[in-house]
Amino acid sequence: MASVAGHTAGMVHPTLRLAAWFTEQTNRPVERLSPAQARAQLRNLVRFTGRLLMGTRVAGVSVEDRRIAGVAVRVYRPSQQPAATVVYFHGGGWVVGDLDTHDGVCRRLAQATGAVVIATDYRLAPEHAFPAAYDDARAVTQAVITQSAALGLASGAVAVAGDSAGGNLAAAVALHAREHGWPLRAQLLIYPVLDAAAESASYGRFASGYFLTRAAMRYYIHSYLPQPADRARPEASPLRAASLSGVAPALVITAEADVLRDEALAYVEALRRDGVAVQHIDAAGMLHGFFSLQSLPTPRAVLKQAAQWLSERLA
């Protein structure tokens, strides 16, 4: 049974409705920008909103920038002695986003779980199309699992997590982990991209006016997956996998008003069908991207639930 957190179902939170309107008025559609312009626009938006939407700075978490498996990462260590690791993949349609745009989420996740969080600065499209981001996500996860002592990490449990395109990467890595016998404990999928067909009913219901538009999402997919044949591969569309049996337990978080919602609901059902332990949080009144807005009650409550779920599986 899906759990609903926070705001009244069927009503977009007024702060998020205002934020979506403001974004549409002050930002150009991503599909009309060059990749460099789109990345700068997101960084500027994150800087502008700052504490207003991200919440206060997180204390008690140390940060180190380094490389793992040749990929730039940012390592977040909580003050308590960590016994587990979460490899995190940021959102941004595989085109935008970086270690800085998702810094606040990773700090809070490390603090709330007591685990080391490793944010992965995977290569971006269209300069680096599929499978570049997937390859980077896979390489970092494999190194964390197999070389923990050499990397100065806890030798305990490992989970993957990500939002939006990062959720896609986390789900794809979880499939790879199953195929190769990696001991992955959990996958946290936050409004993930799970089917590159981009044809579910929610693409029509929330095509515009809800922050992430149908046009932007299709632009992202075409940038990351320029070859149509690749869009049906499970590494790009985990919902297309023949079976999900044996993948790590999952927590899937959806936003009520989001083009990606229906494919995530289908994934939850597919996981259940194939005998995978799965929980689902459907955040009422929320839009795509809400998880980062930690000054609001519902995002804080959902992050708390997600951190508790992760902690239990990493114990």
C-alpha positions in Angstrom: 0.0 0.0 0.0 1.4 3.4 -1.0 1.9 5.8 1.8 1.0 9.5 1.3 3.0 12.1 3.1 2.0 15.7 3.9 -0.2 17.9 1.8 -3.8 17.3 0.8 -4.0 14.9 -2.2 -5.1 16.5 -5.4 -3.8 20.0 -4.5 -0.4 21.3 -5.3 1.3 22.9 -2.3 1.0 26.7 -2.8 4.7 27.3 -2.2 5.5 24.8 -5.0 2.9 26.2 -7.3 4.4 29.7 -6.8 7.9 28.3 -7.3 6.9 26.5 -10.5 5.3 29.8 -11.8 8.4 31.8 -10.9 10.7 29.3 -12.6 8.6 29.4 -15.8 8.7 33.2 -15.8 12.4 33.7 -15.0 14.0 30.7 -16.8 14.1 29.7 -20.4 12.9 26.2 -21.4 15.8 23.9 -21.1 15.2 22.5 -24.6 15.9 25.9 -26.0 19.3 26.3 -24.4 22.7 24.9 -25.0 23.9 22.3 -22.5 26.2 24.9 -21.0 23.4 27.5 -20.7 21.1 24.9 -19.1 23.7 23.9 -16.5 24.4 27.5 -15.6 20.6 28.2 -15.3 20.2 25.4 -12.8 23.2 26.4 -10.8 21.8 30.0 -10.7 18.4 28.8 -9.6 19.9 26.7 -6.8 22.0 29.7 -5.6 19.0 32.0 -5.8 16.7 29.8 -3.8 19.5 28.9 -1.4 18.3 28.8 2.2 14.8 29.8 1.3 14.0 26.3 -0.1 17.0 24.1 0.9 16.8 24.8 4.6 19.6 25.7 7.0 23.1 24.5 6.6 23.7 21.0 7.9 26.2 20.7 10.8 28.3 17.7 11.8 29.0 16.4 8.3 32.6 16.6 6.9 33.1 16.8 3.1 35.9 15.7 0.9 36.2 15.9 -2.9 38.2 13.1 -4.5 38.1 10.5 -7.3 36.9 7.0 -7.2 37.3 4.7 -10.2 38.4 7.7 -12.1 35.2 9.6 -11.4 35.0 12.8 -9.4 32.9 12.3 -6.2 32.1 14.1 -3.0 32.3 12.1 0.2 30.0 13.1 3.1 31.0 11.7 6.5 28.7 12.1 9.5 30.2 12.8 12.9 29.2 9.4 14.2 31.4 6.5 13.2 29.7 5.3 9.9 29.2 1.6 9.3 27.6 1.8 5.8 27.8 3.7 2.6 25.2 5.2 0.2 26.3 5.9 -3.4 24.2 8.9 -4.6 23.5 9.9 -8.2 22.1 13.4 -8.7 19.2 14.4 -10.9 19.1 16.7 -13.9 18.1 14.7 -16.9 21.6 13.4 -17.4 22.3 16.8 -18.8 22.4 19.3 -15.9 23.2 19.1 -12.2 26.4 18.5 -10.4 27.9 18.0 -7.0 27.0 21.5 -5.9 23.3 21.5 -7.0 22.6 18.4 -4.8 25.0 19.2 -1.9 22.2 20.0 0.6 20.4 16.7 0.0 23.5 14.6 0.4 24.5 16.4 3.6 21.1 15.8 5.1 21.1 12.2 4.0 24.4 11.5 5.6 23.3 13.2 8.8 20.0 11.4 9.0 21.3 7.9 8.1 24.6 8.0 9.8 26.1 6.5 6.7 28.8 7.9 4.4 27.2 9.3 1.3 29.2 9.4 -1.9 27.8 11.8 -4.5 28.9 10.9 -8.0 29.8 13.5 -10.6 29.1 11.3 -13.6 29.6 12.4 -17.2 26.8 14.5 -18.7 25.0 14.3 -22.0 24.9 15.2 -24.8 28.7 15.4 -24.8 28.7 12.0 -23.2 25.7 10.0 -24.3 24.5 6.7 -23.0 26.1 4.6 -21.5 28.6 7.1 -20.1 26.6 8.1 -17.0 25.6 4.5 -16.4 29.2 3.3 -16.8 30.4 5.9 -14.3 27.7 5.1 -11.8 28.4 1.4 -12.1 32.2 1.9 -11.7 31.9 4.0 -8.6 29.5 1.5 -7.0 31.7 -1.5 -7.8 34.7 0.2 -6.3 32.8 1.1 -3.1 31.7 -2.5 -2.8 35.0 -4.2 -3.6 37.6 -1.7 -2.5 36.1 -0.3 0.7 39.3 -0.7 2.8 41.6 0.8 0.2 39.2 3.8 -0.2 39.0 4.3 3.6 35.3 3.4 3.8 33.4 1.2 6.2 33.4 -2.4 5.0 29.8 -2.7 5.8 26.6 -2.5 3.8 26.2 -0.5 0.6 23.1 1.1 -1.0 22.5 3.2 -4.1 20.2 6.2 -4.2 19.3 8.9 -6.7 16.7 11.4 -7.8 15.1 11.7 -11.2 17.9 10.8 -13.8 19.9 9.7 -10.8 17.1 7.4 -9.7 17.3 5.9 -13.2 21.1 5.3 -12.7 20.5 3.8 -9.2 17.8 1.4 -10.5 20.1 0.4 -13.5 23.0 -0.2 -11.1 20.8 -2.4 -8.9 20.0 -4.5 -12.0 23.7 -4.8 -12.8 24.4 -5.7 -9.1 21.9 -8.6 -9.3 23.5 -9.9 -12.5 27.0 -9.8 -11.0 26.3 -10.9 -7.4 27.2 -7.6 -5.8 25.9 -7.5 -2.2 23.8 -4.4 -2.6 21.5 -3.8 0.4 19.0 -1.3 -0.9 18.0 1.1 -3.7 16.4 4.5 -2.9 14.6 5.8 -6.0 13.4 9.4 -5.8 10.9 10.3 -8.6 13.0 8.2 -10.9 13.1 8.0 -14.7 12.3 4.3 -15.4 11.0 4.2 -19.0 12.6 6.3 -21.8 9.5 5.9 -23.9 8.1 8.9 -22.1 4.5 7.9 -23.0 2.8 7.2 -19.7 -0.5 9.0 -18.9 1.2 11.3 -16.4 3.2 12.8 -19.3 -0.1 14.2 -20.5 -1.7 15.1 -17.2 1.4 17.2 -16.1 2.8 18.2 -19.4 3.4 21.8 -18.4 2.9 24.0 -15.4 4.4 21.6 -12.9 8.1 22.5 -13.0 9.3 19.5 -15.0 7.6 19.6 -18.4 7.0 16.9 -20.9 9.1 18.9 -23.5 12.1 19.2 -21.1 11.9 15.5 -20.2 11.9 14.4 -23.8 14.8 16.7 -24.5 16.7 15.1 -21.7 16.0 11.6 -23.0 17.0 12.4 -26.6 20.2 14.0 -25.3 21.2 11.0 -23.2 19.8 8.4 -25.5 20.2 9.7 -29.1 19.9 6.1 -30.5 16.2 5.0 -30.2 17.2 1.4 -29.9 19.0 2.1 -26.6 15.9 3.5 -25.0 14.4 0.0 -24.6 17.5 -1.5 -22.9 17.1 -2.2 -19.2 20.2 -0.2 -18.5 18.4 2.9 -19.8 14.8 1.9 -19.0 14.8 -0.4 -16.0 11.0 -0.9 -16.3 11.7 -2.8 -19.5 13.7 -5.5 -17.7 12.3 -9.0 -18.3 12.3 -9.6 -14.6 13.2 -7.6 -11.5 13.5 -10.7 -9.3 16.5 -10.7 -7.1 17.2 -6.9 -7.1 17.9 -5.1 -3.9 14.9 -4.0 -1.8 13.6 -0.7 -3.0 12.0 2.5 -1.6 10.3 4.4 -4.5 9.3 8.0 -3.8 6.9 9.8 -6.2 5.5 13.3 -6.4 1.8 13.5 -7.0 2.0 16.0 -9.8 5.0 14.8 -11.9 5.3 13.6 -15.5 7.4 10.6 -14.1 4.8 9.4 -11.6 3.0 6.7 -13.6 6.2 4.9 -14.7 7.3 4.8 -11.0 4.0 3.4 -10.0 4.4 0.7 -12.7 7.8 -0.1 -11.4 6.5 -0.5 -7.8 4.0 -3.0 -9.2 6.6 -4.8 -11.2 8.9 -5.1 -8.2 6.0 -6.6 -6.2 5.1 -8.9 -9.0 8.6 -10.3 -9.1 8.8 -10.8 -5.3 11.1 -7.8 -4.4 10.6 -6.1 -1.1 9.4 -2.6 -2.0 7.9 0.4 -0.2 6.3 3.4 -1.8 5.9 7.0 -0.6 3.5 9.1 -2.7 4.1 12.7 -1.7 0.7 14.4 -1.9 0.7 18.0 -3.3 4.4 17.8 -4.4 6.1 18.5 -7.7 9.2 16.9 -9.3 12.2 18.1 -7.4 10.5 18.5 -4.0 13.0 16.3 -2.1 15.6 19.1 -2.2 13.2 21.7 -0.7 14.0 20.9 2.9 12.6 24.1 4.3 9.1 22.7 3.7 7.4 20.1 6.1 6.6 17.4 3.5 10.1 17.2 2.0 11.6 17.0 5.5 9.1 14.3 6.5 9.8 12.3 3.4 13.6 12.5 3.8 13.2 11.4 7.4 11.2 8.4 6.3 13.7 7.6 3.5 16.6 7.9 6.0 14.9 5.6 8.5 14.2 3.0 5.7 17.8 3.1 4.5 19.2 2.9 8.1 17.2 -0.2 8.7 18.4 -2.0 5.6 22.0 -0.9 6.1 22.1 -2.1 9.8 
